[in-house]
Amino acid sequence: MAGEQPLISHIFTADPSAHVFEGKLYIYPSHDRDTGIPNNDNGDQYDMNDYHVFSLDDINGPVTDHGVVLKQEDVPWVSKQLWAPDAAAKNGKYYLYFPARDKEGVFRIGVAISDKPQGPFVPDPEPITGTYSIDPASFVDDDGQAYLYFGGIWGGQLQCWQSGAYDAKAYFPQEPSGNVPALLPRVAKLTDDMRSLSTDVLQLQIVDEKGELIKADDHDRRFFEAAWMHKYNGKYYFSYSTGDTHYLVYATSDSPLGPFTYQGRILEPVQGWTTHHSIVEFKGHWYLFHHDTCLSGQNHLRNVKVKEIFYDKDGKITITLPA
Ligand code: FUB
């Protein structure tokens, strides 16, 4: 395993969604590029316009770059900013979920399909009806039911959807403040063909040790972006970034629809403003894929890394081998 070294260094990559398909480990990241846009809280500097897929036969082995698998110009509804994607497999097909701004500048989530995990992927001509905001994370449960988690505040526009419809005027303030509940990530079930939502979009509850919703002012624990779902020992683990406090944290539940109880941190702040991740089991070991900016020193030019993680006897995630 590359340990603290970047896994990929010939291009800038971020937001790694890792999955094991057909015995190999595949990574579906964002493909960062520099278009000269200055840093701002909108995230305008994250101006990506295509996706590559990568694979490894072994966690210590070489990384194969399968090249460009989807590009902006092939997606009719997109205007810009192909942000953090994820992938899923079902019924012998592979699905790439991706957020981007539509022609009105509103983030939506699209799906693109392939017969192979490494793509290339053919996009549906419209975004998935009912989706909004950013950072889709797909999860196919053991019973075959698939779920789509999504959402991100600030530049991810989730705050614009508090009324249930898009309200551009609700962009500022970028999130609620005070002792009121924080904005919540979203989840919906996917149809069997993986191309539509089969339920209403629900708010995924994240509660503290007293069973109360995490508060808006609790920036160390409230949901910001970068949802991920995995299952360990029959429990559902929902993990996410706290954004401006730069932690990766997690909450657990007995149901993929929650409520989820906050458990703790997975990763302390890394170099760079954003932090984003995935968690996957590969050949009997569990891994955290994430990114930092050690190659560039610039927030918008990131590089993917991997580290092994562990679970203690109570199912708590640790980044060192439990005693
Ligand atoms: O890569 C663009 C955005 O930065 C992602 O969608 C967020 O999760 C953050 O990593």
Boltz pocket constraint, residues with backbone or C-beta under 6 A from the ligand:
constraints:
  - pocket:
      binder: B
      contacts: [[A, 14], [A, 15], [A, 30], [A, 43], [A, 46], [A, 83], [A, 84], [A, 134], [A, 135], [A, 152], [A, 225], [A, 226], [A, 274], [A, 275], [A, 276]]
      max_distance: 6.0
